Amino acid sequence: MNSKPPASRLRIVVAFDVCRRDLDSLELAAVLAARRGAEIDAVFVEELNLLNSAELPFTREVDRLFGTERAFDPLRVSRAQRIGLSQIRQELGRLAEQLKVRGSVRTLRGHLVPTALACVSDIDVLVIGRRRDRPAPDRAGARLSVTRRSGTSAPAMQGEAVWSVFDGTAASLSAVAVAAEVAACEKRPLCVAVPRSPPELTQELQRSLASGQVPQPAPTRIIEIQPFEPFALLRRLRQSGCRMLVLPRTERSLIEATTDSADWPLMLV
Amino acid sequence: MTIPTLGPGPLSADQLFNSCDPSQLAFATTDELADIGVVVGQERALNAIRFGVSIPRKGFNVFALGPTGTGKMTAVREIVTREAEHQPKPEDWCYVNNFTDPSKPKVLSLPAGVGRRFATDMTHVIEELSISIPAAFEGEEYRTRTEEIEEEAKERETNALNELRREAKRQHVALIETPTGFAFAPINPENEVLSPDQYHALAETDQQHIRETIEQLHQALQKLLRQFQPWRKEAKEKLKNLNREIATFAVNHLISDLAERYGHMDGVKQFIDAARQDIVDHADEFFPKPEGSGGGLFGQSARQSPGQRYQVNLIVAHDDAAAAPVVFEDLPTHSNLVGRVEYQALMGALLTDFTMIKGGALHRANGGYLLLDARKLLLQPYAWETLKRTLQAGEIRVEALERTLGLMSTGTLEPEPIPLRTKVVLIGDRLLYYLLNVYDPEFRSLFKVSADFEETIDRTPDSTAMYARLIASLSRREGLHPLDRDGVIRVIDESARWAEDAEKLNTHLQRLGDLLKEADFWASEARRNVITREDIQTAIDEQTGRSDRIRQRLYEAIRRGTVLIDTSGAAVGQINGLSVISLGDFAFGLPSRITATTRPGSGKVIDIERETELGGAIHSKGVMIVSNLLAARFARAQAFSVSASLVFEQSYGKVDGDSASLAELCVILSSLAELPIRQNLAVTGSINQHGRVQPIGGANEKIEGFFDICHARGLTGDQGVIIPRANVKNLMLRADVVAAVRVGNFHVYAVDSLDEALELLLGVSVGERDASGNFPDDSLNGRIEAKLLEFARIQRRWMQADKTDSNEQ
């Protein structure tokens, strides 16, 4: 289904499906929309594969936590979808009133990422939330919020960083700029992953940050990843914690790997 | 009236007062005299105390008994302190947390002075750990390793799912994520799930194959998901082990330092090891908590600071002690003796832990000596029982009294008992000691040593010299002026008077001290730098004057004729008896009229005091002795046909004691013989059944009492007092009495027997039986016998008359 709108006004499109009802991302998108004067468009994708699975006569669902089986039928799926949709509408209504943004909700049927990508124009920003079973930002655990005793100059982390990648392309620079904006909104650090080689990439990014091409929230860190491939990057993100990953839409392999794991929200620019 | 010519002669003035020989005191003032221990003449008691505190056996605690003010406490302190100097410093004691059962804190014993150091070092270690533990968990290594474990666990699950996903894909089945789990569905070559139509369009065998495949995959998935829990548990365990490893690393070097310094001590090593383990197990307690977490009502939090459970509660420290402790507990309550557990109220609940254990006197005295006032101990509820139980058990158990009595059923601490090695010295009066001895069977097994303090010491040249030094020591100790020799002599003489014995000196240090203080005041008033005899006498007179009100009123009543006392002339059946009235620390003598009547009767002596229940048992005993003496003397060959009655005239209170029995017998005999008794004499003395006169108490006061009455009316020169000869040694009369005797204005007679007293009082010979067994007619006994015969005849006549009357009827 192709619902590409005309590229007249910036929109922030937030894509949901029954497994991804990340209201945090909706809120973040609304804040960004309010800053930029954009509209916010919530797209609820009825996952085709899920619907078809539910309609097959023999399909049963295995519970994620307990491994028990139960019936899986279209009624359950549609009920779950209705609930999800209702929550999104409600939340969007609240955010629209609070932040004075225009918002809309629509339902499409298909596969999440392609359907969502089909909804955005060149200037729009697409947000794909994390899966429901993934923990919310700044999850507690072994990480401590105490000052490092070693007395290093590393500042105290204000929670998980907003990440982006820079491969030298303009698209990636745009993604970094958007990531910086999100980091500033959330008062979080910004981390930008760059390939270790060529080393000029790092310098180029630093120049861009220094020149003001990209607003530089504090703190900003440039992390060199070697090899610069999805597995290594995602591994680093998991190690450091990631509030949101902002990618250019051209990074297909990275997009696919991220949406598969769905550990954190994804913003495509 | 003249001085009696029959009977013994009066005592000389020298016999009435035994003054110090000045030559025995070769000094001008007490400044020249060296100090002496303030307890003198108490060798028996002092030896007992020395023995009791030295013998290292259980049960040989000491009870120092004697009147108040005899220096028991002073003596005990001196001896015990001296003994303690030769004993080693005892251990320090502290309570620490019992990590396996916090309700039963453990006790540690450390060498003297080490306890505080250990407690401080432990506090420092905990403070260091509060920094080092969080820092260790903040370190890069910990983060990295944690992330590795978490990543590994996550990857494991993800990989397993992905593997299953791939396996499913190989069999043309997709693993679909649903809102609450997973499902399998067949897919086409484009990886799209088959629609129901597409599925039903397949051949039955294909459909069957798909179902079977999916069933297998279901089972594989279920098996996989069931494995996730153990995998997650493994990851948690690894995290836990990592945390323990990091905590151990952070803890070890600090605790190892501690173990090196103190680990050679029994019990301490085990505590340090247990603390180390506990810190590692509870390392998260050392992390700073976010604000607002764990808070209770009104911001109060029930959470302790993290290090509190590792603190050392030092309850006994002997840092500065040079020797064994000597502890005097002034308020020996149960909790002051064995300590207590304190509580903190928090939101309606009472909280406590081992840090709130407080030690008691037994803890402080452990390894040394504990001195207690027996009366105060017995007055405190259950304190005596607690002390006995502790001594018997040989350990100090900190327990609330409410718990001991079963009044408290809420949970509380049961601290480990502390072994007791303490010598207890109780100080009390004789009554308490003997009551405990009789009524408390445990007392004798716990207090085997009694230190019996004398009230008096013998008056010898040596003891007199020692007493002078005692006076010097006391006056110096109290910061008083020195005394001159005459002042010291006056004090010593007064001490003999207090002892009621010319050959003894009183050991009541408190009374002695008070006299010196008062004399010092009068010396200062007179602008003197030395206390003189005059100051001592003034002090004595002033003391008397302050207590003299009732005596003055009673003497006034006699002087004004309200109370009838004759001091001249003679009367039949009437005699001046003497009694002592004690008002606290002041006593005085008072003459009282005793009268007797006699008539024919059956031989009974009626004691009117006894009949009216005003006579005490001893008084009644005295009257019975009188009655039997009469019968023994006059009724051996004939019936004792007389009834007599005795009374203390104008006496409306209780009368007790037998010191008037001599007077009572004399007045009965006066009545029988119809011979008048001299009213210018007063009599005091106890008599036995054989007519021997026995000593009485208060001889000085009785003589002075009658003297004062006579003196107030004007001494006639023939007045005096008859006392038992055995009381001569007790005489320490006032100077004015002695002076009057010296010039012959007053007399004191000492008698051994009833007959001597009778001859003095009646002025006639008592009479001896002749060969035919008869008394001379004009003798006292002769007259009495004649009267008895007359009474017998009268009785026979009455009996005959009665018989005649009854026959006629």
Interface residues (C-beta under 8 A of the other chain):
Chain A: V18 C19 L48 N49 L50 N52 S53 A54 E55 L56 P57 F58 T59 R60 E61 V62 D63 R64 L65 F66 G67 T68 E69 F72 V77 A80 G84 R131 R132 G141 A142 R143 L144 S145 V146 T147 R148 R149 S150 R235 R238 Q239 S261
Chain B: I131 S132 P134 A135 F137 E138 G139 Y142 R143 T144 T146 E147 E150 E151 K154 T158 A174 I176 E177 T178 P179 T180 G181 F182 A183 F184 A185 P186 I187 E192 V193 L194 S195 P196 Y199 I210 R211 I214 H218 L221 Q222 K223 L224 L225 R226 L239 F287 P288 P290
